[in-house]
Amino acid sequence: MMEVLGITEKEQAAIMIDIYTDLQRIQKAEDKDKELSNQLRKAKAKLEALGIVTENLIIE
């Protein structure tokens, strides 16, 4: 089984399913701004738990 950066194909698939369903949640949300904020908060927490400084990822 192929591994990229120590992540299996099944783990990659699970990550992509999460991303896809999160985007659908934003698209279907009654309050898109609130849902987007919630999704960003969740993603930021996951990145910071992995030691990634999110301030370096800000798009202006």
C-alpha positions as CSV (number, residue, x, y, z in Angstrom):
1,M,0.0,0.0,0.0
2,M,1.3,3.4,-1.0
3,E,2.0,5.9,1.8
4,V,2.6,9.6,1.4
5,L,4.2,11.4,4.4
6,G,3.2,8.5,6.6
7,I,-0.5,8.7,5.6
8,T,-2.2,5.8,4.0
9,E,-4.6,6.1,1.0
10,K,-7.5,5.3,3.3
11,E,-6.5,8.1,5.7
12,Q,-6.1,10.5,2.7
13,A,-9.6,9.4,1.5
14,A,-11.1,10.1,5.0
15,I,-9.5,13.5,5.1
16,M,-10.8,14.4,1.7
17,I,-14.3,13.2,2.6
18,D,-14.2,15.5,5.7
19,I,-13.1,18.4,3.5
20,Y,-15.8,17.7,0.9
21,T,-18.6,17.4,3.5
22,D,-17.4,20.5,5.3
23,L,-17.6,22.5,2.1
24,Q,-21.2,21.1,1.5
25,R,-22.1,22.2,5.1
26,I,-21.0,25.8,4.2
27,Q,-22.8,25.7,0.9
28,K,-26.1,24.5,2.5
29,A,-25.9,26.6,5.7
30,E,-28.6,29.1,6.3
31,D,-26.0,31.4,7.8
32,K,-23.0,30.8,5.5
33,D,-20.7,33.3,7.4
34,K,-21.4,31.6,10.7
35,E,-20.8,28.1,9.3
36,L,-17.6,29.3,7.5
37,S,-16.3,30.8,10.8
38,N,-17.1,27.5,12.6
39,Q,-15.3,25.5,9.9
40,L,-12.3,27.8,10.0
41,R,-12.2,27.5,13.8
42,K,-12.2,23.7,13.6
43,A,-9.5,23.7,10.9
44,K,-7.3,26.1,12.9
45,A,-7.5,23.9,16.0
46,K,-6.6,20.8,14.1
47,L,-3.6,22.6,12.4
48,E,-2.4,24.0,15.7
49,A,-2.7,20.6,17.4
50,L,-0.2,19.4,14.7
51,G,2.1,22.3,15.6
52,I,1.4,24.4,12.4
53,V,1.3,28.1,13.0
54,T,-1.9,29.3,11.3
55,E,-0.8,32.9,11.1
56,N,1.6,31.9,8.4
57,L,-1.4,30.7,6.3
58,I,-3.4,33.9,6.2
59,I,-4.4,35.0,2.7
60,E,-4.7,38.7,2.2
